[in-house]
Amino acid sequence: MLKYGFYNDYSEGAHPRILELLQQTNGNQEIGYGDDRLSARATELIRQALGQPDADIHYVTGGTQANLIVLASILRSHESVIAAQTGHIHVHEAGAIEAVGHRINIAPSVDGKLSPEGVIEVLDQHTDEHMVKPRAVFISNATELGTVYTKLELENLHELCRSRNLVLYMDGARLGAALCSPASDVKLSDLCELVDVFYIGGTKNGALLGEAIVINHHDLRSDFRYHIKQRGAMLAKGRLIAAQFVALFTDNLFFDLAQHADAMAAKLQHGMASLDLRFFSNSTTNLIFPILPNQVLHKMLSMYGFYEYARIDASHTAVRIVTSWATPEARVDEFLADLSRT
Ligand SMILES: Cc1ncc(COP(=O)(O)O)c(C=O)c1O
């Protein structure tokens, strides 16, 4: 028997309501490549949620694909993108951005978050045509460390980007978890004003797969479908992703699932804090990073699955615990009970 795992928020399949809709619509004939009725419906529902009747929305299968297509569509050959040291495009995407010819400039960050000062530091080092020209800023919300951006932080970043002719792009692989975080004062609809492009992550919030890219900045919209097609990402059966977003944006499912994942992580974090554990980051979403004494780590690893994240010192390790839309509360309670006995 496999150990129960807190590895990822994509360890389970899909929420039953998504599967039901796929099943219900399975026999219908549809036009291909995103011109189907489910894509139209998903776009209508997301536009309603955004409060933007003409929002430009495109569906792709995964986060790396979204990041690559968006950034490759924005950057000219000499242009670069600024990201945090922990930014997903920098650490976990096999050089996808570099492979299409763009440097990633690393800016100082705290808890996975970029600040205007960090961005300015990079800009100040790139002054002329002997260097790459930063043209985009990549942020993730939630970040790779489970933290979230406040509205003011996003406003400040956006203001800087506007004044320095930079495109602000938000990777929303865990956008649901970010928006449902108690530390967030950002609403989904705010993102139309706060960033130039973002995506709404489905894969890590109850879908089988799929991300919905939203392009706010009108100048970035033209020919985007060509970019999708050229990267091999335009699905003949576009209905597959669209149906999932229809289900996610019906009756609040998207937010209910994210809320559950966050609540399970918060319960774990609270329980761990009461056992006097410290944390590697100030996460308020569904990824938490407790620091365990190595003896405890090894005992817990013999009972549960989760990843080690960073060595803190000779006797302590930060681990990554991830909850999902499907994490049963009983598993959380068991984990805490086992931890307190260890
Ligand atoms: C913040 C973030 N962006 C992008 C991705 C990449 O997603 P995918 O594995 O679907 O390409 C991930 C995956 O873990 C992620 O955490």
The ligand as an ORCA input file, in Angstrom:
! r2SCAN-3c Opt
* xyz 0 1
  C       3.929     28.300     -9.740
  C       3.981     27.243    -10.803
  N       4.014     27.604    -12.081
  C       4.063     26.706    -13.077
  C       4.076     25.363    -12.811
  C       4.233     24.400    -13.953
  O       3.112     23.675    -14.188
  P       3.179     22.355    -15.121
  O       3.864     21.320    -14.315
  O       1.728     22.106    -15.362
  O       3.912     22.696    -16.360
  C       4.023     24.918    -11.490
  C       4.036     23.459    -11.196
  O       4.335     22.979    -10.163
  C       3.996     25.883    -10.458
  O       3.992     25.512     -9.162
*
